């Protein structure tokens, strides 16, 4: 077995809604991504729930255009315990603002800085 590199443990989530430890002595967390068109809200919510039931700790959802970003608001209405952090490239300020208006709690810009990601996750969970 390859020894794990020592890292700092980060908790994603909270005890009332469920949480996942990442890094440190936490077990490996399973993350995945939906394969639906996000604007197909029912299919996306169904797939998020199916992936969660199958053992995914975190599920990523793509929002490549405005109709996907607008769908995010309804997805969050159907899944009120979900927490969203928008990940974006530089120069995508309009998309970030759309996501925030739709319910994203914060955003991070690629390339990611670890401390900024932790700040965004903390804000999403507060």
Phi and psi in radians as a Rosetta constraint file:
Dihedral C 1 N 2 CA 2 C 2 CIRCULARHARMONIC -1.368 0.35
Dihedral N 2 CA 2 C 2 N 3 CIRCULARHARMONIC 2.245 0.35
Dihedral C 2 N 3 CA 3 C 3 CIRCULARHARMONIC -1.192 0.35
Dihedral N 3 CA 3 C 3 N 4 CIRCULARHARMONIC 2.477 0.35
Dihedral C 3 N 4 CA 4 C 4 CIRCULARHARMONIC -1.339 0.35
Dihedral N 4 CA 4 C 4 N 5 CIRCULARHARMONIC 2.450 0.35
Dihedral C 4 N 5 CA 5 C 5 CIRCULARHARMONIC -1.227 0.35
Dihedral N 5 CA 5 C 5 N 6 CIRCULARHARMONIC 2.397 0.35
Dihedral C 5 N 6 CA 6 C 6 CIRCULARHARMONIC -1.235 0.35
Dihedral N 6 CA 6 C 6 N 7 CIRCULARHARMONIC 2.212 0.35
Dihedral C 6 N 7 CA 7 C 7 CIRCULARHARMONIC -2.369 0.35
Dihedral N 7 CA 7 C 7 N 8 CIRCULARHARMONIC 2.971 0.35
Dihedral C 7 N 8 CA 8 C 8 CIRCULARHARMONIC -1.428 0.35
Dihedral N 8 CA 8 C 8 N 9 CIRCULARHARMONIC 2.378 0.35
Dihedral C 8 N 9 CA 9 C 9 CIRCULARHARMONIC -1.443 0.35
Dihedral N 9 CA 9 C 9 N 10 CIRCULARHARMONIC 2.331 0.35
Dihedral C 9 N 10 CA 10 C 10 CIRCULARHARMONIC -2.138 0.35
Dihedral N 10 CA 10 C 10 N 11 CIRCULARHARMONIC 2.367 0.35
Dihedral C 10 N 11 CA 11 C 11 CIRCULARHARMONIC -1.752 0.35
Dihedral N 11 CA 11 C 11 N 12 CIRCULARHARMONIC 2.180 0.35
Dihedral C 11 N 12 CA 12 C 12 CIRCULARHARMONIC -1.894 0.35
Dihedral N 12 CA 12 C 12 N 13 CIRCULARHARMONIC 2.089 0.35
Dihedral C 12 N 13 CA 13 C 13 CIRCULARHARMONIC 1.874 0.35
Dihedral N 13 CA 13 C 13 N 14 CIRCULARHARMONIC -3.001 0.35
Dihedral C 13 N 14 CA 14 C 14 CIRCULARHARMONIC -2.486 0.35
Dihedral N 14 CA 14 C 14 N 15 CIRCULARHARMONIC 2.869 0.35
Dihedral C 14 N 15 CA 15 C 15 CIRCULARHARMONIC -1.105 0.35
Dihedral N 15 CA 15 C 15 N 16 CIRCULARHARMONIC -0.530 0.35
Dihedral C 15 N 16 CA 16 C 16 CIRCULARHARMONIC -1.303 0.35
Dihedral N 16 CA 16 C 16 N 17 CIRCULARHARMONIC -0.454 0.35
Dihedral C 16 N 17 CA 17 C 17 CIRCULARHARMONIC -1.990 0.35
Dihedral N 17 CA 17 C 17 N 18 CIRCULARHARMONIC -0.064 0.35
Dihedral C 17 N 18 CA 18 C 18 CIRCULARHARMONIC 1.752 0.35
Dihedral N 18 CA 18 C 18 N 19 CIRCULARHARMONIC 2.564 0.35
Dihedral C 18 N 19 CA 19 C 19 CIRCULARHARMONIC -2.578 0.35
Dihedral N 19 CA 19 C 19 N 20 CIRCULARHARMONIC 2.852 0.35
Dihedral C 19 N 20 CA 20 C 20 CIRCULARHARMONIC -2.313 0.35
Dihedral N 20 CA 20 C 20 N 21 CIRCULARHARMONIC 2.312 0.35
Dihedral C 20 N 21 CA 21 C 21 CIRCULARHARMONIC -1.555 0.35
Dihedral N 21 CA 21 C 21 N 22 CIRCULARHARMONIC 2.400 0.35
Dihedral C 21 N 22 CA 22 C 22 CIRCULARHARMONIC -2.219 0.35
Dihedral N 22 CA 22 C 22 N 23 CIRCULARHARMONIC 2.291 0.35
Dihedral C 22 N 23 CA 23 C 23 CIRCULARHARMONIC 1.443 0.35
Dihedral N 23 CA 23 C 23 N 24 CIRCULARHARMONIC -3.042 0.35
Dihedral C 23 N 24 CA 24 C 24 CIRCULARHARMONIC 0.988 0.35
Dihedral N 24 CA 24 C 24 N 25 CIRCULARHARMONIC -2.321 0.35
Dihedral C 24 N 25 CA 25 C 25 CIRCULARHARMONIC -1.646 0.35
Dihedral N 25 CA 25 C 25 N 26 CIRCULARHARMONIC 0.154 0.35
Dihedral C 25 N 26 CA 26 C 26 CIRCULARHARMONIC -1.227 0.35
Dihedral N 26 CA 26 C 26 N 27 CIRCULARHARMONIC 2.569 0.35
Dihedral C 26 N 27 CA 27 C 27 CIRCULARHARMONIC -1.140 0.35
Dihedral N 27 CA 27 C 27 N 28 CIRCULARHARMONIC 2.812 0.35
Dihedral C 27 N 28 CA 28 C 28 CIRCULARHARMONIC -1.055 0.35
Dihedral N 28 CA 28 C 28 N 29 CIRCULARHARMONIC 2.289 0.35
Dihedral C 28 N 29 CA 29 C 29 CIRCULARHARMONIC -1.606 0.35
Dihedral N 29 CA 29 C 29 N 30 CIRCULARHARMONIC 2.412 0.35
Dihedral C 29 N 30 CA 30 C 30 CIRCULARHARMONIC -1.635 0.35
Dihedral N 30 CA 30 C 30 N 31 CIRCULARHARMONIC 2.136 0.35
Dihedral C 30 N 31 CA 31 C 31 CIRCULARHARMONIC -2.172 0.35
Dihedral N 31 CA 31 C 31 N 32 CIRCULARHARMONIC 2.653 0.35
Dihedral C 31 N 32 CA 32 C 32 CIRCULARHARMONIC -2.634 0.35
Dihedral N 32 CA 32 C 32 N 33 CIRCULARHARMONIC -3.053 0.35
Dihedral C 32 N 33 CA 33 C 33 CIRCULARHARMONIC -2.417 0.35
Dihedral N 33 CA 33 C 33 N 34 CIRCULARHARMONIC 2.518 0.35
Dihedral C 33 N 34 CA 34 C 34 CIRCULARHARMONIC -1.181 0.35
Dihedral N 34 CA 34 C 34 N 35 CIRCULARHARMONIC 2.704 0.35
Dihedral C 34 N 35 CA 35 C 35 CIRCULARHARMONIC -1.962 0.35
Dihedral N 35 CA 35 C 35 N 36 CIRCULARHARMONIC 0.163 0.35
Dihedral C 35 N 36 CA 36 C 36 CIRCULARHARMONIC -1.514 0.35
Dihedral N 36 CA 36 C 36 N 37 CIRCULARHARMONIC 2.870 0.35
Dihedral C 36 N 37 CA 37 C 37 CIRCULARHARMONIC -1.335 0.35
Dihedral N 37 CA 37 C 37 N 38 CIRCULARHARMONIC 2.157 0.35
Dihedral C 37 N 38 CA 38 C 38 CIRCULARHARMONIC -1.033 0.35
Dihedral N 38 CA 38 C 38 N 39 CIRCULARHARMONIC -0.550 0.35
Dihedral C 38 N 39 CA 39 C 39 CIRCULARHARMONIC -1.167 0.35
Dihedral N 39 CA 39 C 39 N 40 CIRCULARHARMONIC -0.258 0.35
Dihedral C 39 N 40 CA 40 C 40 CIRCULARHARMONIC -1.484 0.35
Dihedral N 40 CA 40 C 40 N 41 CIRCULARHARMONIC 1.424 0.35
Dihedral C 40 N 41 CA 41 C 41 CIRCULARHARMONIC -1.013 0.35
Dihedral N 41 CA 41 C 41 N 42 CIRCULARHARMONIC -0.858 0.35
Dihedral C 41 N 42 CA 42 C 42 CIRCULARHARMONIC -1.062 0.35
Dihedral N 42 CA 42 C 42 N 43 CIRCULARHARMONIC -0.765 0.35
Dihedral C 42 N 43 CA 43 C 43 CIRCULARHARMONIC -1.151 0.35
Dihedral N 43 CA 43 C 43 N 44 CIRCULARHARMONIC -0.668 0.35
Dihedral C 43 N 44 CA 44 C 44 CIRCULARHARMONIC -1.189 0.35
Dihedral N 44 CA 44 C 44 N 45 CIRCULARHARMONIC -0.804 0.35
Dihedral C 44 N 45 CA 45 C 45 CIRCULARHARMONIC -1.090 0.35
Dihedral N 45 CA 45 C 45 N 46 CIRCULARHARMONIC -0.744 0.35
Dihedral C 45 N 46 CA 46 C 46 CIRCULARHARMONIC -1.048 0.35
Dihedral N 46 CA 46 C 46 N 47 CIRCULARHARMONIC -0.763 0.35
Dihedral C 46 N 47 CA 47 C 47 CIRCULARHARMONIC -1.196 0.35
Dihedral N 47 CA 47 C 47 N 48 CIRCULARHARMONIC -0.671 0.35
Dihedral C 47 N 48 CA 48 C 48 CIRCULARHARMONIC -1.017 0.35
Dihedral N 48 CA 48 C 48 N 49 CIRCULARHARMONIC -0.833 0.35
Dihedral C 48 N 49 CA 49 C 49 CIRCULARHARMONIC -1.130 0.35
Dihedral N 49 CA 49 C 49 N 50 CIRCULARHARMONIC -0.729 0.35
Dihedral C 49 N 50 CA 50 C 50 CIRCULARHARMONIC -1.081 0.35
Dihedral N 50 CA 50 C 50 N 51 CIRCULARHARMONIC -0.752 0.35
Dihedral C 50 N 51 CA 51 C 51 CIRCULARHARMONIC -1.138 0.35
Dihedral N 51 CA 51 C 51 N 52 CIRCULARHARMONIC -0.687 0.35
Dihedral C 51 N 52 CA 52 C 52 CIRCULARHARMONIC -1.107 0.35
Dihedral N 52 CA 52 C 52 N 53 CIRCULARHARMONIC -0.807 0.35
Dihedral C 52 N 53 CA 53 C 53 CIRCULARHARMONIC -1.081 0.35
Dihedral N 53 CA 53 C 53 N 54 CIRCULARHARMONIC -0.536 0.35
Dihedral C 53 N 54 CA 54 C 54 CIRCULARHARMONIC -1.379 0.35
Dihedral N 54 CA 54 C 54 N 55 CIRCULARHARMONIC -0.125 0.35
Dihedral C 54 N 55 CA 55 C 55 CIRCULARHARMONIC 2.047 0.35
Dihedral N 55 CA 55 C 55 N 56 CIRCULARHARMONIC 0.036 0.35
Dihedral C 55 N 56 CA 56 C 56 CIRCULARHARMONIC -1.195 0.35
Dihedral N 56 CA 56 C 56 N 57 CIRCULARHARMONIC 2.316 0.35
Dihedral C 56 N 57 CA 57 C 57 CIRCULARHARMONIC -1.493 0.35
Dihedral N 57 CA 57 C 57 N 58 CIRCULARHARMONIC -0.566 0.35
Dihedral C 57 N 58 CA 58 C 58 CIRCULARHARMONIC -2.423 0.35
Dihedral N 58 CA 58 C 58 N 59 CIRCULARHARMONIC 2.478 0.35
Dihedral C 58 N 59 CA 59 C 59 CIRCULARHARMONIC -2.201 0.35
Dihedral N 59 CA 59 C 59 N 60 CIRCULARHARMONIC 2.201 0.35
Dihedral C 59 N 60 CA 60 C 60 CIRCULARHARMONIC -1.629 0.35
Dihedral N 60 CA 60 C 60 N 61 CIRCULARHARMONIC 2.499 0.35
Dihedral C 60 N 61 CA 61 C 61 CIRCULARHARMONIC -2.239 0.35
Dihedral N 61 CA 61 C 61 N 62 CIRCULARHARMONIC 2.254 0.35
Dihedral C 61 N 62 CA 62 C 62 CIRCULARHARMONIC -1.426 0.35
Dihedral N 62 CA 62 C 62 N 63 CIRCULARHARMONIC 2.486 0.35
Dihedral C 62 N 63 CA 63 C 63 CIRCULARHARMONIC -2.296 0.35
Dihedral N 63 CA 63 C 63 N 64 CIRCULARHARMONIC 1.206 0.35
Dihedral C 63 N 64 CA 64 C 64 CIRCULARHARMONIC -1.272 0.35
Dihedral N 64 CA 64 C 64 N 65 CIRCULARHARMONIC -0.390 0.35
Dihedral C 64 N 65 CA 65 C 65 CIRCULARHARMONIC -2.478 0.35
Dihedral N 65 CA 65 C 65 N 66 CIRCULARHARMONIC 3.111 0.35
Dihedral C 65 N 66 CA 66 C 66 CIRCULARHARMONIC -1.053 0.35
Dihedral N 66 CA 66 C 66 N 67 CIRCULARHARMONIC -0.692 0.35
Dihedral C 66 N 67 CA 67 C 67 CIRCULARHARMONIC -1.153 0.35
Dihedral N 67 CA 67 C 67 N 68 CIRCULARHARMONIC -0.544 0.35
Dihedral C 67 N 68 CA 68 C 68 CIRCULARHARMONIC -1.218 0.35
Dihedral N 68 CA 68 C 68 N 69 CIRCULARHARMONIC -0.721 0.35
Dihedral C 68 N 69 CA 69 C 69 CIRCULARHARMONIC -1.114 0.35
Dihedral N 69 CA 69 C 69 N 70 CIRCULARHARMONIC -0.722 0.35
Dihedral C 69 N 70 CA 70 C 70 CIRCULARHARMONIC -1.132 0.35
Dihedral N 70 CA 70 C 70 N 71 CIRCULARHARMONIC -0.605 0.35
Dihedral C 70 N 71 CA 71 C 71 CIRCULARHARMONIC -1.140 0.35
Dihedral N 71 CA 71 C 71 N 72 CIRCULARHARMONIC -0.468 0.35
Dihedral C 71 N 72 CA 72 C 72 CIRCULARHARMONIC -0.962 0.35
Dihedral N 72 CA 72 C 72 N 73 CIRCULARHARMONIC -0.681 0.35
Dihedral C 72 N 73 CA 73 C 73 CIRCULARHARMONIC -1.052 0.35
Dihedral N 73 CA 73 C 73 N 74 CIRCULARHARMONIC -0.782 0.35
Dihedral C 73 N 74 CA 74 C 74 CIRCULARHARMONIC -1.234 0.35
Dihedral N 74 CA 74 C 74 N 75 CIRCULARHARMONIC -0.635 0.35
Dihedral C 74 N 75 CA 75 C 75 CIRCULARHARMONIC -1.046 0.35
Dihedral N 75 CA 75 C 75 N 76 CIRCULARHARMONIC -0.754 0.35
Dihedral C 75 N 76 CA 76 C 76 CIRCULARHARMONIC -1.190 0.35
Dihedral N 76 CA 76 C 76 N 77 CIRCULARHARMONIC -0.526 0.35
Dihedral C 76 N 77 CA 77 C 77 CIRCULARHARMONIC -1.142 0.35
Dihedral N 77 CA 77 C 77 N 78 CIRCULARHARMONIC -0.682 0.35
Dihedral C 77 N 78 CA 78 C 78 CIRCULARHARMONIC -1.365 0.35
Dihedral N 78 CA 78 C 78 N 79 CIRCULARHARMONIC -0.484 0.35
Dihedral C 78 N 79 CA 79 C 79 CIRCULARHARMONIC -2.183 0.35
Dihedral N 79 CA 79 C 79 N 80 CIRCULARHARMONIC 1.264 0.35
Dihedral C 79 N 80 CA 80 C 80 CIRCULARHARMONIC -1.136 0.35
Dihedral N 80 CA 80 C 80 N 81 CIRCULARHARMONIC -0.302 0.35
Dihedral C 80 N 81 CA 81 C 81 CIRCULARHARMONIC -1.515 0.35
Dihedral N 81 CA 81 C 81 N 82 CIRCULARHARMONIC -0.106 0.35
Dihedral C 81 N 82 CA 82 C 82 CIRCULARHARMONIC -1.178 0.35
Dihedral N 82 CA 82 C 82 N 83 CIRCULARHARMONIC 2.549 0.35
Dihedral C 82 N 83 CA 83 C 83 CIRCULARHARMONIC -2.137 0.35
Dihedral N 83 CA 83 C 83 N 84 CIRCULARHARMONIC 2.293 0.35
Dihedral C 83 N 84 CA 84 C 84 CIRCULARHARMONIC -2.073 0.35
Dihedral N 84 CA 84 C 84 N 85 CIRCULARHARMONIC 2.283 0.35
Dihedral C 84 N 85 CA 85 C 85 CIRCULARHARMONIC -2.129 0.35
Dihedral N 85 CA 85 C 85 N 86 CIRCULARHARMONIC 2.158 0.35
Dihedral C 85 N 86 CA 86 C 86 CIRCULARHARMONIC -1.390 0.35
Dihedral N 86 CA 86 C 86 N 87 CIRCULARHARMONIC 2.286 0.35
Dihedral C 86 N 87 CA 87 C 87 CIRCULARHARMONIC -1.938 0.35
Dihedral N 87 CA 87 C 87 N 88 CIRCULARHARMONIC 2.233 0.35
Dihedral C 87 N 88 CA 88 C 88 CIRCULARHARMONIC -2.509 0.35
Dihedral N 88 CA 88 C 88 N 89 CIRCULARHARMONIC 2.797 0.35
Dihedral C 88 N 89 CA 89 C 89 CIRCULARHARMONIC -1.521 0.35
Dihedral N 89 CA 89 C 89 N 90 CIRCULARHARMONIC 2.836 0.35
Dihedral C 89 N 90 CA 90 C 90 CIRCULARHARMONIC -1.003 0.35
Dihedral N 90 CA 90 C 90 N 91 CIRCULARHARMONIC 2.545 0.35
Dihedral C 90 N 91 CA 91 C 91 CIRCULARHARMONIC 1.475 0.35
Dihedral N 91 CA 91 C 91 N 92 CIRCULARHARMONIC 0.168 0.35
Dihedral C 91 N 92 CA 92 C 92 CIRCULARHARMONIC -1.908 0.35
Dihedral N 92 CA 92 C 92 N 93 CIRCULARHARMONIC 0.642 0.35
Dihedral C 92 N 93 CA 93 C 93 CIRCULARHARMONIC -1.021 0.35
Dihedral N 93 CA 93 C 93 N 94 CIRCULARHARMONIC -0.680 0.35
Dihedral C 93 N 94 CA 94 C 94 CIRCULARHARMONIC -1.098 0.35
Dihedral N 94 CA 94 C 94 N 95 CIRCULARHARMONIC -0.743 0.35
Dihedral C 94 N 95 CA 95 C 95 CIRCULARHARMONIC -1.123 0.35
Dihedral N 95 CA 95 C 95 N 96 CIRCULARHARMONIC -0.714 0.35
Dihedral C 95 N 96 CA 96 C 96 CIRCULARHARMONIC -1.073 0.35
Dihedral N 96 CA 96 C 96 N 97 CIRCULARHARMONIC -0.800 0.35
Dihedral C 96 N 97 CA 97 C 97 CIRCULARHARMONIC -1.081 0.35
Dihedral N 97 CA 97 C 97 N 98 CIRCULARHARMONIC -0.713 0.35
Dihedral C 97 N 98 CA 98 C 98 CIRCULARHARMONIC -1.050 0.35
Dihedral N 98 CA 98 C 98 N 99 CIRCULARHARMONIC -0.765 0.35
Dihedral C 98 N 99 CA 99 C 99 CIRCULARHARMONIC -1.144 0.35
Dihedral N 99 CA 99 C 99 N 100 CIRCULARHARMONIC -0.710 0.35
Dihedral C 99 N 100 CA 100 C 100 CIRCULARHARMONIC -1.095 0.35
Dihedral N 100 CA 100 C 100 N 101 CIRCULARHARMONIC -0.768 0.35
Dihedral C 100 N 101 CA 101 C 101 CIRCULARHARMONIC -1.098 0.35
Dihedral N 101 CA 101 C 101 N 102 CIRCULARHARMONIC -0.543 0.35
Dihedral C 101 N 102 CA 102 C 102 CIRCULARHARMONIC -1.409 0.35
Dihedral N 102 CA 102 C 102 N 103 CIRCULARHARMONIC -0.226 0.35
Dihedral C 102 N 103 CA 103 C 103 CIRCULARHARMONIC 2.266 0.35
Dihedral N 103 CA 103 C 103 N 104 CIRCULARHARMONIC -0.053 0.35
Dihedral C 103 N 104 CA 104 C 104 CIRCULARHARMONIC -1.090 0.35
Dihedral N 104 CA 104 C 104 N 105 CIRCULARHARMONIC 2.454 0.35
Dihedral C 104 N 105 CA 105 C 105 CIRCULARHARMONIC -1.490 0.35
Dihedral N 105 CA 105 C 105 N 106 CIRCULARHARMONIC -0.434 0.35
Dihedral C 105 N 106 CA 106 C 106 CIRCULARHARMONIC -2.907 0.35
Dihedral N 106 CA 106 C 106 N 107 CIRCULARHARMONIC -3.091 0.35
Dihedral C 106 N 107 CA 107 C 107 CIRCULARHARMONIC -2.561 0.35
Dihedral N 107 CA 107 C 107 N 108 CIRCULARHARMONIC 2.743 0.35
Dihedral C 107 N 108 CA 108 C 108 CIRCULARHARMONIC -2.305 0.35
Dihedral N 108 CA 108 C 108 N 109 CIRCULARHARMONIC 2.594 0.35
Dihedral C 108 N 109 CA 109 C 109 CIRCULARHARMONIC -1.913 0.35
Dihedral N 109 CA 109 C 109 N 110 CIRCULARHARMONIC 2.373 0.35
Dihedral C 109 N 110 CA 110 C 110 CIRCULARHARMONIC -1.289 0.35
Dihedral N 110 CA 110 C 110 N 111 CIRCULARHARMONIC 2.515 0.35
Dihedral C 110 N 111 CA 111 C 111 CIRCULARHARMONIC -1.236 0.35
Dihedral N 111 CA 111 C 111 N 112 CIRCULARHARMONIC 2.452 0.35
Dihedral C 111 N 112 CA 112 C 112 CIRCULARHARMONIC -1.274 0.35
Dihedral N 112 CA 112 C 112 N 113 CIRCULARHARMONIC 2.456 0.35
Dihedral C 112 N 113 CA 113 C 113 CIRCULARHARMONIC -1.809 0.35
Dihedral N 113 CA 113 C 113 N 114 CIRCULARHARMONIC 2.180 0.35
Dihedral C 113 N 114 CA 114 C 114 CIRCULARHARMONIC -0.888 0.35
Dihedral N 114 CA 114 C 114 N 115 CIRCULARHARMONIC -0.768 0.35
Dihedral C 114 N 115 CA 115 C 115 CIRCULARHARMONIC -1.143 0.35
Dihedral N 115 CA 115 C 115 N 116 CIRCULARHARMONIC -0.614 0.35
Dihedral C 115 N 116 CA 116 C 116 CIRCULARHARMONIC -1.194 0.35
Dihedral N 116 CA 116 C 116 N 117 CIRCULARHARMONIC -0.674 0.35
Dihedral C 116 N 117 CA 117 C 117 CIRCULARHARMONIC -1.090 0.35
Dihedral N 117 CA 117 C 117 N 118 CIRCULARHARMONIC -0.785 0.35
Dihedral C 117 N 118 CA 118 C 118 CIRCULARHARMONIC -1.088 0.35
Dihedral N 118 CA 118 C 118 N 119 CIRCULARHARMONIC -0.713 0.35
Dihedral C 118 N 119 CA 119 C 119 CIRCULARHARMONIC -1.070 0.35
Dihedral N 119 CA 119 C 119 N 120 CIRCULARHARMONIC -0.759 0.35
Dihedral C 119 N 120 CA 120 C 120 CIRCULARHARMONIC -1.123 0.35
Dihedral N 120 CA 120 C 120 N 121 CIRCULARHARMONIC -0.742 0.35
Dihedral C 120 N 121 CA 121 C 121 CIRCULARHARMONIC -1.117 0.35
Dihedral N 121 CA 121 C 121 N 122 CIRCULARHARMONIC -0.761 0.35
Dihedral C 121 N 122 CA 122 C 122 CIRCULARHARMONIC -1.042 0.35
Dihedral N 122 CA 122 C 122 N 123 CIRCULARHARMONIC -0.724 0.35
Dihedral C 122 N 123 CA 123 C 123 CIRCULARHARMONIC -1.153 0.35
Dihedral N 123 CA 123 C 123 N 124 CIRCULARHARMONIC -0.695 0.35
Dihedral C 123 N 124 CA 124 C 124 CIRCULARHARMONIC -1.123 0.35
Dihedral N 124 CA 124 C 124 N 125 CIRCULARHARMONIC -0.550 0.35
Dihedral C 124 N 125 CA 125 C 125 CIRCULARHARMONIC -1.562 0.35
Dihedral N 125 CA 125 C 125 N 126 CIRCULARHARMONIC -0.185 0.35
